[in-house]
């Protein structure tokens, strides 16, 4: 099992925080939530699909958004830094696994 943090670094203002944001994810939702808690991220910050990506499949791109400082903290705590291509590969693998279980 692994935890990952991508290098999206998307500039955005979220509430009072103006910064660059990346995605923290993991092999399982449980592992992600446990790791996020250790970083001090709130459970209500967990993100999943706001609408269904596919009518018959569950969301596959669940994550937490993290600022650059939390990204650095996550890497120091053991998260694997990944690029956006790898993030896409992870979500593709989740989608394929979901398709196998719903077929």
N, C-alpha and C positions, 0 to 999 in steps of 0.2 A: 504494500500500500504506500502511496506517495501523495504529497501535497505539492502543488505547483503554483507559481505566480508568474504571470506573463509580463511582457515589456510594452504593453499598449501605451501607457503614459499619456492618456487622453486628457487634454486640458479641459477643466470644467469647474464650475462653482456649484457645490452641493451644500445647501443651507449656508452656513457661515464659512465653510472651508473652500478656499480657492486653491486648486492645485492640479497635479497630474495624477490620473487614476489608472490603476491596473486591476487585473482580475486574479483573485485567489480562489483556487479550486483544488479538488483532491479526487482520489479514485472512488471514494464513497462520500455520501452526504454526511454520514456519521463522523467520519474522519475529518472532513472539512469543518464541521461545527465544533468539534473538540479542539482542533488547532486554532480556529478563530477565537474561541473562548480564551485560550492561552495568550493570544495576542491582545486581548481586551476588546475584541469586536463584539457588538451586541447581536443577539439572535435576530432581532427585528431588521437588521441590516442584510440578512441573507436574501439573495435574489434568485428568483426563478422566473419562469415565463409569466409575463403579464397577460398574455393570450396564448392559446395553444399554437405551437410551431407547426404541428401536424395534427390533423383531427383525431387520429387514432393512437398517437404516441405521447408518452410523458415528456416533460421538459428534459433536455439533455445539457443545457448550458448554465446550470446552477452555479453560483459563485458569490463571493463578497467583492465589492469594490474596495480597493485600498489605495491610499496616497503613497507617494514615493517613500516617505519615512516608514510607513507600515510595511511597504514592500521590502525595504532593506531589513527591517526587523524580522519579517517572515523568513527571508533567506538565511539570516543569522540563526534562526530557530530551526532550520532544516528544510524549508521549502525549496524545491528545485526551480531555479529560474528557467523560464521557457520563452520562446518567441511566439509570435501570433500564428505562425504556421503550425507549430506544435499544439497550440490551443485549439486550432481547427481540427487537427488530427484526433485530439482527445474527444472533442464533441462528436466527431464523425464516428469514432469507435463506440461511443455511448449510444448514438442513434442506431447503429447497426445491431448492437446488443439488444436494444429495446425492440427492434423489429423482429429479432429472432424469438423473443419471449412473448410477443403479442401475435405472432403468426400461428 
